[in-house]
């Protein structure tokens, strides 16, 4: 779970316009932050299978958002991949 301040900062950094909360860039950014936090948790708690399943679900969701963005606007996709340092 992201803290409110971290979530607001992530949205502020990746939004397209002032009231943007649902664009693919924002969604991928939030998913990436949550994936990072959950990965740290799973390194400490190796037997937490329920959280691991949630992590896999988030990774799949992020992949779907990225493939959508790659089809719709390749320039935005490449910029987002570079900004978040996601290896595809």
Protein Blocks (a to p, Z undefined) as FASTA:
>chain_A
ZZfklmmmmmmmmmmblmlckbfklmmmmmmmmmmmmmmmmmmmmmlmklmmmmmmmmmm
mmmmmmmmmmmmmmlmmmmmmmnopaZZ
